[in-house]
Amino acid sequence: MSTRVFRVTDTDVATYAAAVGDRNPLHVDNDFGHRSPYGRPVAHGALVVTLALAALAETTDPMAVRDIRATFRQPTIPGRRYEVDWTVTESEARGRVSFGGIEVVGIRCRLGSVLPWCGPAADEQPRREVPRVLELADLAGDSENTVGKERGTFAVDYPRIAGLVSRVIGGRVPEHVAAVLGWASYWTGMCTPGRDALLVACSIVLHGSGSGAVEFATEEPEVDRRSGLVTLHAGMSCGASADVTIQSLIRESVPGPDAAELANVLPPSEKLDGKTILVVGGSRGLGAAVSLGLASQGARVLVSCTRAPEVLAAASRAYGDRLWPVLADASDGWALAAALPEGPLDGVVLLASPAIPTLPLAPDAVETAAQFMAASTRLMFGPLSVCAPRLRKGATVVMISSEAVLAPPRWWPHYAAAKAAVEGLAEYVARHHPWNVVVVRPPRLWTDLTNTPGGRAVSNPIAPVAADIVSAFSAQDVVAGEVSVLGAAGWGAPWPISSEPVPSQSMASEPIASEPEPSKSLPSEPIASPPVSSKPVASEPIASTPMSSEEVQDAGDRRSEQVLR
């Protein structure tokens, strides 16, 4: 077994995006990446496979690789240290890209005789600059944007890819392999399914090697509506001769809070009339539902967020004059203090949290774990320190923890430590300040942090959790100096404590906290006025063994940061 180590940088990711044309925002747009479940842009899955194959070339003739199957389990985060291990026999090579012992990508190659030359290059055609935005109905042929068979030509900037490979890991990848992998990345991220695709697996059967642009022809996508699995078959000729199968999932947009659903469990009233409450992380997910619920009870709600809360605005037309955005990075106490309006507060709800990475208890993960715990603490300590002088005696302070703190998932030691710190801070606040302190331990909810097909399927409704948080502001049975705990009774199924090798990141329940942005002053109008606008690889040819919908559904649960797309 041979082992190589590599790191990719944001510059490397941008270089690969330019070389293959895959400018999907998950890779190159900081704002889009910050709003994803991963908290930042991630590397292309095809780039990781390309680097791993370059490491294989140290011991194996790359021209003898006949089949390639890659299964994507985790994203590759720029800056982290990854290991590539290859085990090679006469007819097969099995590779594993890992971080701290957690498999990120699994690769299997069938080896054989050197590939024949497949002919001259095709004429190169322009590539898309903006990714398609498709839904399952478009891919299933049930809409006006139906996607059918397509054909064309495609070329990568091979000298740029070769230079990138040499700099990051050494070795080389043949041009025909770089072209086929580059096309798979480009077509998935820019064409079908496009912007919201999550790459699950890629299978390539090579018939001939060449140079320059390839000519491709795709079949109509195959769609499994239950799992959201999209399977695409394509054939290539000219610059490379190959059959390609790509399997991906479409990540649906998380809907905003449903006013009618919330009203069913929290009928509108004026119980909180005259009260002013700050909600940190209140523009999306659970935070948006809490903001809407507080407004429905008559409160004036200051919604702390880093960008204009369009999702909340769209759902809050009846209460828009009660919802006021506070645009500032909540982890920056000075910025939040400058953005808050003058006047006392009757409560604060601390719901923001950073994206939750999957991390082992290993030396490679120490720095990332420490950064996560520091970010989590700042999102509690910072806003609370700003609000302390403004909170009235008897004010209500709500702090987000998690039901998972009672039995942490396997690969979340940093998360368990961060939530323990939150609950310790809650005990301190209850003991030393004249406020009613509430710790919330939500079950698994469907938010931006849980937005994978598997995550959505096992998540619980947000409205009952939001309603109980809002009701805490009018509770009468409060004991001074004690922390009240809102648990999952009546909220739905608890968080699963998976025994799988890599449990799902989509267990997270808080809204994601964006990276720091420049603080902005409080707008003079409320939000709505004006409206803010792995199964083992079979021995047959790889392309003939796509994953089943059941396997994909399971993968959606287990793949904690699966967005290598």
C-alpha positions as a printed Julia matrix, in Angstrom:
565×3 Matrix{Float64}:
   0.0    0.0     0.0
   1.32   3.45   -0.91
   0.27   6.66    0.86
   0.49  10.24   -0.34
  -0.58  13.46    1.4
  -2.06  16.57   -0.17
  -3.88  19.81    0.57
  -5.85  21.95   -1.86
  -6.32  25.7    -1.53
  -9.11  28.0    -2.67
  -6.78  29.06   -5.47
  -6.41  25.42   -6.57
 -10.2   25.07   -6.64
 -10.53  28.23   -8.74
  -7.84  26.94  -11.11
  -9.66  23.66  -11.63
 -12.99  25.46  -12.1
 -11.46  27.53  -14.88
  -9.75  24.5   -16.45
 -12.91  22.39  -16.76
 -15.59  25.08  -16.79
 -17.35  23.89  -13.63
 -18.08  27.25  -11.99
 -20.87  25.91   -9.82
 -21.27  28.4    -6.95
 -20.68  25.68   -4.36
 -17.06  25.78   -5.45
 -16.39  29.39   -6.42
 -18.97  31.62   -4.69
 -18.14  32.46   -1.06
 -21.65  33.66   -0.23
 -23.3   30.55   -1.71
 -20.82  28.3     0.05
 -21.38  30.03    3.39
 -25.12  29.38    3.07
 -24.62  25.7     2.28
 -24.48  22.97    4.94
 -20.68  23.18    4.73
 -20.24  26.8     5.7
 -17.78  27.53    2.86
 -16.99  26.58   -0.75
 -15.65  23.06   -1.26
 -13.4   21.41   -3.84
 -14.69  19.61   -6.93
 -15.04  15.86   -6.49
 -13.46  15.31   -9.92
 -10.43  17.3    -8.8
  -9.96  14.96   -5.83
 -10.21  11.89   -8.08
  -7.74  13.46  -10.52
  -5.24  14.03   -7.7
  -5.71  10.49   -6.38
  -5.12   9.01   -9.85
  -1.94  11.07  -10.13
  -0.7    9.38   -6.95
  -1.58   5.99   -8.44
   0.6    6.8   -11.46
   3.7    6.49   -9.27
   3.3    2.7    -9.2
   0.94   1.95  -12.1
   0.97   2.93  -15.77
  -1.97   5.39  -15.99
  -2.57   4.34  -19.61
  -3.5    0.87  -18.31
  -6.49   2.15  -16.31
  -9.59   0.81  -18.06
 -12.46   1.49  -15.65
 -12.86   4.06  -12.87
 -15.57   4.19  -10.23
 -15.58   6.94   -7.63
 -17.99   7.13   -4.7
 -18.19  10.49   -2.91
 -18.79  10.39    0.84
 -17.47  13.7     2.16
 -16.5   17.03    0.65
 -12.89  18.07    0.35
 -12.39  21.25    2.35
  -9.58  23.55    1.17
  -6.78  23.75    3.71
  -7.27  20.33    5.28
  -4.67  17.57    5.09
  -5.83  14.5     3.16
  -4.21  11.11    2.66
  -4.43   8.97   -0.48
  -3.89   5.22   -0.07
  -3.74   2.78   -2.98
  -3.75  -1.01   -2.89
  -2.77  -2.45   -6.27
  -3.01  -5.96   -7.69
  -2.36  -7.16  -11.21
  -5.91  -6.42  -12.36
  -7.26  -3.85   -9.92
  -6.36  -0.77   -7.9
  -8.42   0.39   -4.93
  -7.92   3.89   -3.61
  -9.09   5.76   -0.56
  -8.91   9.49    0.09
  -9.34  10.14    3.81
  -9.24  12.84    6.45
  -8.28  11.75    9.96
  -9.3    8.2     9.14
 -12.7    9.17    7.67
 -13.13   8.16    4.03
 -13.83  11.1     1.76
 -13.75   9.41   -1.65
 -13.52   5.73   -2.53
 -12.05   4.81   -5.93
 -11.78   1.53   -7.77
  -9.9    1.09  -11.04
  -9.79  -1.94  -13.31
  -6.4   -2.4   -14.91
  -5.64  -3.95  -18.28
  -3.66  -3.49  -21.46
  -2.72  -0.02  -22.64
  -5.67   1.73  -24.3
  -5.65   2.14  -28.09
  -5.59   5.58  -29.7
  -9.13   6.72  -30.46
  -8.71   9.34  -33.13
  -8.44  13.08  -33.66
  -9.95  15.7   -31.37
 -13.39  17.18  -31.96
 -14.02  20.86  -32.64
 -14.28  22.72  -29.35
 -17.55  24.5   -28.46
 -18.19  27.27  -25.9
 -19.09  26.17  -22.37
 -21.86  27.46  -20.13
 -20.99  30.36  -17.86
 -24.04  30.11  -15.56
 -25.32  26.8   -14.18
 -28.8   25.56  -14.93
 -31.3   25.51  -12.08
 -33.41  22.38  -12.54
 -35.97  20.56  -10.45
 -36.9   16.88  -10.45
 -39.93  17.64  -12.61
 -37.66  19.12  -15.29
 -35.52  16.0   -15.33
 -38.49  13.64  -15.25
 -40.11  15.28  -18.28
 -43.03  16.8   -16.36
 -42.4   20.48  -17.04
 -41.75  22.96  -19.82
 -38.03  22.81  -18.99
 -37.77  19.1   -19.75
 -34.23  17.85  -20.27
 -33.81  15.24  -22.99
 -30.9   13.81  -24.93
 -28.07  16.25  -25.55
 -24.85  16.22  -27.51
 -21.9   18.49  -28.13
 -18.16  18.82  -27.69
 -16.07  19.66  -24.66
 -12.44  20.39  -23.88
 -10.44  20.99  -20.73
  -7.37  23.17  -20.31
  -5.06  20.2   -19.89
  -1.81  22.14  -19.34
  -3.49  23.96  -16.45
  -4.73  20.69  -14.93
  -1.3   19.07  -15.36
   0.38  21.99  -13.64
  -2.14  21.89  -10.79
  -1.62  18.15  -10.28
   2.17  18.5   -10.3
   2.07  21.3    -7.75
  -0.43  19.74   -5.32
   0.53  16.05   -5.27
   3.03  15.27   -8.03
   2.64  12.59  -10.67
   0.5   12.9   -13.77
  -2.91  12.07  -15.18
  -3.34  11.32  -18.9
  -5.18  13.92  -20.91
  -8.06  11.62  -21.85
  -8.72  10.81  -18.16
  -8.55  14.49  -17.18
 -10.98  15.3   -20.0
 -13.56  12.67  -19.04
 -13.43  13.57  -15.33
 -13.56  17.28  -16.22
 -16.63  16.72  -18.38
 -18.36  14.77  -15.6
 -17.74  17.66  -13.2
 -18.8   20.31  -15.72
 -21.93  18.51  -16.87
 -23.11  17.71  -13.34
 -22.43  21.13  -11.85
 -23.35  23.35  -14.79
 -25.86  21.39  -16.9
 -27.64  18.34  -15.48
 -28.73  18.55  -12.71
 -26.86  21.88  -12.47
 -26.57  24.3    -9.59
 -28.25  22.2    -6.89
 -26.62  18.87   -7.72
 -24.9   16.66   -5.14
 -22.56  14.16   -6.79
 -22.97  10.62   -5.43
 -20.91   8.47   -7.8
 -19.2    8.56  -11.17
 -18.43   5.49  -13.28
 -16.19   5.55  -16.35
 -15.44   2.71  -18.77
 -12.56   3.72  -21.02
 -12.23   2.33  -24.55
  -9.56   4.54  -26.06
  -7.21   7.4   -25.28
  -6.78  10.6   -27.25
  -6.04  14.27  -26.97
  -8.05  17.48  -27.21
 -11.8   18.01  -27.27
 -14.21  15.11  -26.82
 -17.52  14.61  -28.53
 -20.3   13.52  -26.17
 -23.9   12.36  -26.34
 -26.1   11.99  -23.27
 -29.23   9.89  -22.82
 -32.37  11.24  -21.16
 -31.83  11.43  -17.38
 -33.31   8.65  -15.26
 -35.06   9.97  -12.16
 -36.14   8.21   -8.98
 -38.74  10.54   -7.46
 -38.71   8.91   -4.04
 -34.99   9.33   -3.41
 -34.25  12.22   -5.76
 -31.58  10.13   -7.51
 -30.67  11.3   -11.01
 -28.74   8.88  -13.22
 -27.21  10.09  -16.46
 -25.52   7.93  -19.11
 -23.26   9.38  -21.79
 -20.93   8.19  -24.5
 -17.73   9.92  -25.65
 -15.5    9.78  -28.69
 -12.69  11.71  -30.42
 -10.42  13.1   -27.66
 -11.43  10.16  -25.45
 -13.55   7.08  -26.03
 -15.6    6.2   -22.95
 -18.97   5.33  -21.46
 -19.84   7.46  -18.43
 -22.51   7.08  -15.77
 -23.06   9.92  -13.3
 -25.33   9.62  -10.27
 -26.35  12.7    -8.35
 -29.04  14.09   -6.09
 -30.87  17.41   -6.29
 -30.89  19.47   -3.13
 -34.23  21.23   -2.83
 -34.47  24.76   -1.48
 -35.53  24.84    2.16
 -38.88  26.62    2.33
 -39.37  29.63    4.55
 -41.58  29.55    7.65
 -45.21  28.61    7.03
 -47.45  31.15    8.77
 -50.52  28.9     8.54
 -48.69  25.87    9.93
 -47.32  27.96   12.78
 -50.77  29.38   13.54
 -52.13  25.84   13.96
 -49.85  25.26   16.95
 -49.52  28.9    18.06
 -52.74  30.86   17.47
 -52.08  34.59   16.94
 -52.55  36.76   20.01
 -51.29  39.93   21.68
 -49.67  38.21   24.66
 -46.31  39.81   23.93
 -47.61  43.22   22.93
 -45.18  45.95   23.99
 -42.19  43.61   24.29
 -39.01  43.93   22.21
 -37.09  40.71   21.57
 -33.86  40.12   19.65
 -33.55  36.89   17.64
 -29.96  36.09   16.63
 -29.91  33.92   13.51
 -33.54  34.83   12.94
 -33.76  35.1     9.16
 -33.87  31.4     8.15
 -34.82  27.95    9.39
 -35.87  27.66   13.02
 -34.85  31.27   13.64
 -37.24  32.56   10.97
 -40.08  30.51   12.43
 -39.35  31.86   15.93
 -39.21  35.43   14.61
 -42.55  34.99   12.87
 -44.06  33.34   15.95
 -42.98  36.16   18.27
 -44.45  38.72   15.87
 -47.71  36.78   15.76
 -47.95  37.23   19.54
 -47.59  41.0    19.3
 -43.86  41.41   19.99
 -41.55  43.78   18.2
 -38.85  41.46   16.86
 -35.31  42.55   16.04
 -34.03  39.99   13.53
 -30.24  39.73   13.65
 -28.83  38.49   10.34
 -25.98  39.17    7.95
 -28.08  39.78    4.83
 -31.56  41.04    3.99
 -34.03  38.36    5.2
 -36.01  37.74    1.99
 -37.28  34.33    3.13
 -38.72  35.75    6.34
 -40.14  38.78    4.56
 -42.05  36.6     2.12
 -43.76  34.74    4.98
 -44.44  37.68    7.27
 -46.69  40.07    5.35
 -49.29  40.09    8.12
 -46.71  41.03   10.75
 -44.11  42.87    8.69
 -44.35  46.04   10.72
 -43.23  44.06   13.79
 -40.12  42.52   12.22
 -37.03  44.73   12.04
 -33.76  43.52   10.51
 -30.5   44.13   12.34
 -27.8   43.6     9.73
 -24.56  42.68   11.47
 -22.24  39.76   12.09
 -23.56  38.41   15.39
 -20.16  37.06   16.41
 -18.76  40.6    16.32
 -20.06  42.21   19.5
 -19.07  45.75   18.48
 -20.79  45.44   15.1
 -23.96  44.07   16.67
 -23.98  46.81   19.32
 -23.67  49.48   16.63
 -26.53  48.0    14.59
 -29.0   47.51   17.46
 -31.54  50.29   18.02
 -31.62  52.11   21.33
 -33.88  50.91   24.1
 -34.3   48.03   26.54
 -34.89  44.42   25.56
 -37.41  42.01   27.0
 -35.63  38.97   25.7
 -33.09  37.46   23.35
 -33.12  34.2    21.41
 -29.67  32.86   20.48
 -30.12  30.46   17.58
 -27.12  30.99   15.3
 -24.57  28.23   14.85
 -21.69  27.58   12.45
 -21.81  24.78    9.91
 -21.0   21.47   11.57
 -18.16  19.48   10.0
 -17.68  15.77   10.45
 -14.5   15.36   12.49
 -12.68  12.45   14.11
 -10.83  12.63   17.4
  -7.53  12.84   15.53
  -4.57  15.22   15.21
  -5.62  16.32   11.7
  -8.93  17.56   13.11
  -7.67  19.55   16.1
  -7.48  22.92   14.39
 -10.88  22.59   12.68
 -12.49  21.4    15.93
 -11.01  24.31   17.87
 -12.24  26.76   15.24
 -15.74  25.29   15.39
 -15.9   25.46   19.18
 -14.61  29.03   19.17
 -17.15  30.09   16.53
 -20.0   28.42   18.43
 -18.99  30.15   21.66
 -18.7   33.56   20.0
 -22.21  33.25   18.59
 -23.54  32.85   22.13
 -21.16  34.92   24.22
 -20.93  37.87   21.81
 -24.64  38.7    21.42
 -25.35  37.97   25.09
 -22.62  40.35   26.23
 -24.06  43.08   24.01
 -27.6   42.49   25.26
 -26.73  42.22   28.96
 -26.92  45.97   29.74
 -30.21  46.27   27.85
 -32.1   43.25   29.18
 -34.78  44.14   31.72
 -35.07  42.35   35.01
 -37.17  39.23   34.36
 -36.25  39.16   30.66
 -36.19  35.78   28.91
 -32.92  34.45   27.45
 -33.23  31.45   25.13
 -30.05  29.55   24.19
 -29.91  26.86   21.53
 -28.36  23.55   22.47
 -29.32  20.2    20.95
 -30.89  16.92   21.86
 -27.7   15.37   20.51
 -25.78  16.77   23.47
 -27.25  13.96   25.57
 -25.85  11.26   23.24
 -23.45  12.81   20.72
 -23.22  11.33   17.23
 -20.07   9.36   16.52
 -18.09  11.95   14.56
 -19.1   15.11   16.46
 -16.8   15.42   19.5
 -16.39  19.15   18.78
 -20.17  19.59   18.61
 -20.69  17.86   21.96
 -18.01  20.06   23.53
 -19.5   23.25   22.05
 -23.03  22.46   23.26
 -21.74  21.55   26.71
 -20.17  25.02   26.79
 -23.5   26.58   25.83
 -25.32  24.81   28.63
 -22.57  25.75   31.09
 -22.96  29.4    30.08
 -26.71  29.07   30.59
 -26.15  27.86   34.17
 -23.84  30.8    34.81
 -26.35  33.32   33.43
 -29.21  31.88   35.48
 -27.15  32.04   38.67
 -25.74  35.54   38.28
 -28.37  37.53   36.34
 -32.04  38.32   37.03
 -33.3   36.71   33.82
 -35.35  33.65   32.93
 -32.96  31.31   31.13
 -34.2   28.63   28.74
 -32.04  25.98   27.03
 -33.58  24.41   23.92
 -32.59  20.93   22.78
 -34.31  20.51   19.41
 -34.6   17.23   17.58
 -33.48  16.92   13.98
 -35.1   19.63   11.85
 -35.11  20.41    8.12
 -33.02  23.56    7.75
 -30.14  24.68    5.54
 -27.87  22.52    7.69
 -29.96  19.38    7.1
 -30.68  19.97    3.43
 -29.85  16.61    1.93
 -32.53  14.21    0.64
 -31.79  11.81    3.5
 -31.74  14.66    6.0
 -35.15  15.93    4.97
 -36.74  12.47    5.1
 -35.95  11.95    8.79
 -36.36  15.52   10.03
 -39.14  16.79   12.27
 -41.49  19.76   11.74
 -40.13  23.14   12.8
 -43.42  24.76   13.82
 -43.94  22.89   17.16
 -40.38  23.69   18.26
 -40.75  27.35   17.32
 -44.11  27.54   19.11
 -42.67  26.19   22.36
 -39.77  28.66   22.21
 -42.2   31.55   21.73
 -44.41  30.28   24.55
 -41.43  30.44   26.91
 -41.74  34.25   26.82
 -45.15  34.1    28.48
 -44.48  31.16   30.82
 -45.58  31.64   34.44
 -43.9   28.67   36.13
 -40.38  30.08   36.05
 -38.01  29.46   38.99
 -35.43  32.19   39.56
 -31.84  31.0    39.3
 -32.71  27.8    37.45
 -32.41  26.86   33.81
 -35.55  25.63   32.09
 -34.93  22.98   29.44
 -37.16  22.52   26.42
 -36.67  18.97   25.17
 -38.09  16.97   22.3
 -41.25  15.67   24.01
 -44.0   16.11   21.46
 -41.59  17.43   18.81
 -41.03  14.16   16.97
 -38.38  11.51   16.67
 -35.05  12.04   18.47
 -31.71  12.33   16.77
 -30.4    8.96   15.64
 -27.1    7.92   17.18
 -25.69   6.17   14.16
 -23.34   3.21   14.32
 -22.42   3.75   10.67
 -18.82   4.72    9.92
 -19.82   8.27    8.98
 -23.15   9.61   10.31
 -24.99  12.46    8.67
 -24.06  16.07    9.18
 -27.64  16.77    8.31
 -28.52  16.08   11.94
 -27.86  19.71   12.78
 -30.86  21.66   13.95
 -29.78  25.28   14.17
 -29.79  27.79   11.36
 -26.36  28.25    9.9
 -24.33  31.27   10.95
 -22.64  32.99    8.07
 -19.02  33.96    7.99
 -18.29  37.49    9.24
 -19.48  40.27    6.99
 -19.13  44.03    7.32
 -21.67  45.36    9.78
 -24.48  47.53    8.53
 -26.72  49.98   10.3
 -30.31  49.17   11.16
 -32.71  50.0     8.32
 -35.32  52.61    9.18
 -38.21  50.45    8.01
 -39.49  47.05    9.17
 -38.82  43.99    7.05
 -42.01  43.96    5.04
 -42.41  47.7     4.62
 -41.13  47.91    1.99
 -40.81  44.17    1.35
 -37.26  42.91    1.28
 -37.38  42.36   -2.04
 -21.65   2.1    -0.01
 -22.15  -0.96   -1.35
 -19.09  -3.03   -2.45
 -18.12  -2.51   -6.06
 -19.17  -5.35   -8.32
 -16.75  -7.14  -10.59
 -18.61  -6.27  -13.8
 -17.81  -3.09  -15.78
 -18.36  -0.17  -13.45
 -20.89   1.7   -15.55
 -23.28  -1.25  -15.34
 -23.6   -1.06  -11.54
 -25.24   2.25  -10.58
 -26.41   2.74   -7.05
 -30.0    1.83   -6.26
 -32.45   4.38   -4.88
 -32.34   2.56   -1.52
 -28.56   2.89   -1.39
 -28.8    6.56   -2.29
 -31.39   7.22    0.42
 -29.06   5.55    2.93
 -26.13   7.52    1.57
 -28.04  10.75    2.08
 -28.29   9.91    5.78
 -24.7    8.79    6.23
 -22.92  11.32    4.07
 -22.3   14.01    6.63
 -20.76  16.56    4.31
 -21.65  15.01    0.98
 -21.49  17.83   -1.5
 -18.5   16.99   -3.57
 -20.63  17.5    -6.65
